[in-house]
Amino acid sequence: MSQTQDPIGWGISKAAQIHADAAKVQASLPDDPARDSLEFWQVLSRENTGISLCDSGMIYGYEYQKPPRSIPISLEFWGNEVMASISTAHWLETHCDASDPVAVALETELMALAKDPEHERENWFTCVHDWLQTFSNGPRSFTVEGADYEVLPTEERDNVYNRENDFSQVFVYELLQDNWDQSYALIHVHTGCDVRGGYSRPVIAKIVDLDYFYDWTADAYCHNCDQSWEMLYFYSEALAKIELNDDDPESQVAGIELDGKTADAERCMLLCPNCGQNTVGVHNSVYGI
């Protein structure tokens, strides 16, 4: 059955396959993971945000159809070009503490607004907007472990898509700050296809270190000649023999044979275009690979 010969039948078949894939992914994830775990962010990054006729998901698929990534940084090979990809779920688990009691209190309040009769049929972005508007009456006050907190939203809101990043999935974030100069992030992870739609429910988490929160890229670094590149996207005529993570016994080869495959950055050294040695690894200030 082709898209042009029978578009309705093709669409029904594709939708059924998308739902089957999503159900398989959901079945592999825990039902109620701890908020301080990697699984919590993996579940969020695979939240089923539905099918839209206005995006390309029927052709290219949706993020929520894919199994969650198991490694922090992976290398993707396209011919002899190499790109780095940071697992968004791993990154969020490293940088954001969703179990923080102040963050939990804020999110609980947001969810209560989302469930009220006025908002129960609204989308998440409308609920978040209206919740943030309530801060015009003053900051939120909480007492946690004997300390008093007052929290207000800041003016910073963005989609990481708008800046240079190596994330496997982009996300929208909005920052809040308390009277102790602690920052919190309200996050929607993109789990759809086109970047303009398909975002998860909001999660509020304490930012572990605001400086590292903006570390969104992986760099190439040669351990032999001490050269580095801002973006890991370069041409390499020869690659070290590596064991890829797809359990393919034929993958222990070099060069063009890697086309279309993915490798664990911790187990891979690339050819340096400067000194010619297989001594280029991937570096990120958090993971230090």
N, C-alpha and C positions, 0 to 999 in steps of 0.2 A: 504494500500500500504506500503510495507516494503522496507528498503534500499537495502536488498540483493535480493529480488525478482524482483524489477524494479528500479534500481539505478537512471536511467535517469528521470523517472517519479517522483521518490521520491525527487530528487534534484530540479526539477521544482516546485514541491509543496512546498518544504521548502523555496525556494527563494521567492515564491509568499507570503508566510506567513511572512517572514522577512520584505519584502517591505511593507506589510500591517501594521505590527506592527510599523515600523519606521514612516510611514505616520501618524498613529494615534498619536504617540508621538509628531511629528513635529506640528501637528494641535493643540496640547494643549499648545504650547509654543508661546510667543510673536514674532512677525516678526522682530522688531528692538528695542530690549531692551536697556535702558540706560547703558552706559559702567560702571557706578558706582553701578550697581544693582546686586542682586543675580541672577536674571533672565538672565543676560548677560552670567554668567558662567554656568548656567544650559543649556542654548542653546548651548554653546561651548561643554559641556560635553555630549551632545546628537547629535553632528554633524554626519551625515550619511557618513561614510568612505567606504561604499561599501562592497561587498562580494568577498572573495578570496578563490580560490580552495586550497590554500596552508595553510589555517588555520583551526581551529576547529569550526568556527562560525556556520556552517550548523548543527552541533550537539548540541553545547552548547549555541548558540545564541550570539548576539552582545550587547555591552553596549547601543548603540544607539536605541535598541529596547525597552529598559526599561524606564518607567516613571522616571523623575528626583526625587531625594530624597528630602523629605520635612523637615527633621530634621538634625541638625549638626552632632550628634553622635548617632549611633544606636547600639543595642546589638543583636547579632545573636546567637540563641540557637541551639546546635546540641547535642541531647541527654541531658546530664547534663553538657556539656561543654559550656562555654560562651566566645564569642569573641566580641571585639569592632570594629566598623567600622566608620571612619570619612568621612563624605560626602565631596568629593573633591571640588564640586562647592561651598559649604559653606566655606570651608577652603580658597579657592582662593579669594572669595569675602571679607573675613576678612583680608587677608594678602596682597592682590594685588589691586592697584588702576589703573584700565585700562582707567580711564577718565583723568589721569594726562596729561597735554598738551605736555610735552616732550615725554612721552610714545606714545601718539597719533601721534606726528610728526614722530617719528621713525618708527612706524608701517605703516604709510601712505607711507613713502619712500620705505619700504620693499614691500608693495603691488604693488607699481608702477613698481618695478623691476619684480615682479612675473607676471605682465600682459604684459610685453614687448614681442615682437615676439620671442626672443631667449628663453624665459622661460615659455611661456603660456601653454606649454604641459609638463612641468617638474613637478616633485613632490615637495611638500612643503620643504622637507629637502634639496633638491638641491638648491631651491630658497634662502633659509636661508643661506646656505653655501656660495653661490656666493655673496649674499648681505654683509655678514660679511667680505668677502675678500676685498670688496671695502674700508674698514676701513684702509687698509694698506697705503692708500694715506693720512691718517690723520683723526682726530676725526670729528664727526658731530657737527656743531655749530648751536645753536638755541638761540633766544632771547625771553624769556617768561616773561611777566609782568615786563619788565625793567631789568631782570637779564639775563646774558649771560651764556649759558650752552655749554660745550664740552663733548661729550659722546664717549666712546670707549668700545669695548667688552673686557671682562676679559677672563681668561683661564678656568673658571669654567663652565663645562657643564656636565650634568648627567641625568640619568633616576632615579626617586625615587624608582623604582623597585629594584635597586642595593643596597638599604639600608633598614634597618628596618623601616617599616611604617605600618599604619593602614588605609590607604586610601581606599575608595570604588573604585577609579580608579587611576592608576598611571599617571604620566606626565613627559615629558622631559622638562628640563629647561636649559637656557643659560643666564648667567648674564652679564650685561653691567653696566658701572659706569660713572658718570659724574664728573666734576671738583669740585663739592660740596660734594663729597663722598656719593652721593645718588645712590643707586643700582636700576636697572631695570631688570626684568625677561622676557625673550622671552620663551613662554610656548606653548607646544603642548600637549593637553590632549588625553589620550588613550581612544578611543570610540569603538574599535573593539572587538576582542575576544583574540587571542594570543597576547602576549605583544610585539612581534617583528614587528607587523604591525598594521595599523588602527589608525593613529594619526590625530588629528584635524589640522585645519589651525593654523598658529602661531598667538599668541596675545602677545603684549608687554605691560607690566604694571609696574608701580612704586611699589617697595617693601616697604610696610608700615614700617616694622621694620626688619632689616636683621637678628637679633638674633632669633626672633620668626619664621622666615621663615623656619628654620630647625626643627621646632617642629612638627614631623610627627606621633606621637603616642599618644594613650590614655592610661592612667594608671588607675589601680584599687586602691582605697583608702578607708580604713575603718575609719569611723568617730568615732567609739567607742574605738578601741584600737590603733589608729594612725599608723597602718601598711599600707604599700603600695607595689605594685608590678609593675615592669616595663611594663609588657604586660598583658592585660586583656584577659587571655586565661587560665581558671582554672576550676577545677571540683567543682560542688556545688550540694550537695544531696538534698537541699531544697531551694526554691526560694520564695521571697515574692510574694503575689498576686499583679498583676499589670494589668493595662489596656493597651493592645497592640494596635498598630496603624492599625490593619487590620479590625477593626470593627466586630470582631468575638466575639459574646456573650459568647462562650465557653472558651475564652482565659483567663478569670479571675480565673486561676487555677495555682497550683505550680508544680514544678518538671518536670517529663518527658513529661507532656502534652504540654510543650512549644517547643518541638522538631520541628525544621524547621521554627520557627516563628521569627519575628523581633520586637523589642521593642524600644521605645524612651528612651535613657539613662537618660534623665531628670526625668523620671517617674518610675524609677526602682531601687530598692535596692536589693543587692545580699547577700547571706549568707557568712559571713567571715569564712574562714577556720582556722583562728587563735583564735577568741573569740566566734565563733558560733552564732553571732547575725546577723540579716538582716540589716547590716549597711554599706555594701560595695557599694560605688558609683563609677562613672567614673570621672576621672579628666584629664583635659587638660589645659595647662597654659593660653591658649587664652579664651576658653569657660568657664573654671572654674566650670564645672558641678560636 
